[in-house]
Amino acid sequence: MTEPRVPNGDVSWWWRQLGGTPAPRAPLPGPIDVDVAIVGGGYTGLWAAYYLKTLQPDLRVAILEQRFAGFGASGRNGGWLTNTVTGGRERYEASHGRDPAAAQQRALNETVDEVIAVAAREGIDADIVKGGEFGVARTPSQLARLRAAVKAEQQWPHTDVVELDAASAASRIAVDGVLGGVWHPHCARVHPAKLAAGLAAAVERLGVPIYEQTRVTEISSGRAITDRGIVTASHVLRATEGFTADLRGEHRTWLPMNSSMIVTDPLPGTVWDTIGWNGRETLGDFAHVYMYAQRTADDRIAFGGRGVPYRYGSHVDEDGTTQERTIAALTRLLRDFFPDAASVPIAHGWAGVLGVPRDWAASVGHDRASGLGWAGGYVGTGVTATNLAGRTLADLVLERDTGLVHLPWVGHRARKWEPEPLRWLAVNAIYAAYRTADRFEASGSGTGTAWPAHVADFVAGRH
């Protein structure tokens, strides 16, 4: 039987659920002068503006946004407010020592609660439930990686992981074929677009104008050049994440990686009785090309994965449209995870881009001499990391000597990505190898990680 065509794009289901893309705010009226110009109206830019104005209300702050606040990954992601250290604690242990690496983890744990607290304080109803993060293994190789990950996590403070056997994991969320699971409490499910819209409104209440429909083409010390005039500022903060490649001089800074999602119609209560998922945990797995999911507030399953990972020349989409074959692949995987949901229609599919540095490690920084600042490269962990980055940027701009400005990701730099066609060839080869490894492991050949994944890790710089 042929599947009905699934609505695709329209930025994301999250925005569609709120009535469609919001009416755009007014663009920049012409040249202006401010204290801080923030380029990008996603979570990073909004959080930076929020804390700058909270700490110094008389500061003149303006946000410049090409489309609308929350148009990018902030309004399209899987809704995981989790404590993951992008790039891994071990990287910071090697460069800064064990205590600073642990401090990075503790800061991200605290950031999960900070976002929840700000949402409550500002009256932002973003469907937040702090149910923790739950990961499952469905092959012997995945189970071996899960157990190795648990062992590694338990060597660090502030991780609080709990391993579950197959029966215990299935009783929490009845994923078909589950062999084991791991859970930690430092994660909350959120509705991404509700958080973005609510945060934008909170920033405006503080007196920060958000100039939408305003494309920034170049950033330099003291100014941001836009298609509607030059913004002069003592500080210019780049908060463009997956769209950074569009800025002059930044084409190879971060790679715009694609990630896609589907969402089902609401599942009937009888199906939820079988699946469980009563804790509203976020759900992931230990495949190389991993999936991520949540049970939404209105009882759908929102389910994501990589799809086509990269478009040649760092091209980014315009409206969130993903490939039909990606929707089909995600649908098959969702129904493989949850056979009892196989008859539930898919309501929508979409895609977004996330920023990937060459070393896969996020960073935040600010140069006092030039006034230029940046944050991003979250590699999919930005729902939490953007808040920590926004607070850190505010402290750096205001020259506050806090613990945040001494975290090991501050000032971190990665080398640029290779030029085309090497970039396209490398990224697509990496994910082809990961998919091949997943197929090998699913066939039951051995319990170790399949060799193509080791090759992919080496090429990606993850070894």
Buried (B, 14 or more C-beta within 10 A) or exposed (E): EEEEEBBBBBBBBBBBBBEEBBEBBEBBEEEBEBBBBBBBBBBBBBBBBBBBBBBBEEBBBBBBBBBBBBBBBBBBBBBBBBBBBBBBBEBBBEEBEBEBBBBBBBBBBBBBBBBBEBBEEBEBEBBBBBBBBBBBBBBBBBBBBBBEBBEBBEEBEBBBBBBBEBEBBBEBBBBEBBBBBBBBBBBBBBBBBBBBBBBBBBBBEBEBBBBBBBBBEBBEEBBBBBEBBBBBBBBBBBBBBBBBBBBEEBBBBBBBBBBBBBBBBBBEEEBBEEBBBEBBBBBBBBBBBBBBBBBBBEBBBBBBBBBBBBBEEBEBBEBBBBBEEBBBBBBEBBBBBBEBBEEBEBBBBBBBBBBBBBBBBBBBBBEEEEBBBBBBBBBBBBBBBBBBBBBBBBBBBBEBEEEBBEBBBBEBEBEBBBEEEEBBEBBBBBBBBBBBBBEBBBEEEBEEBBEBBBBBBEBBBBE
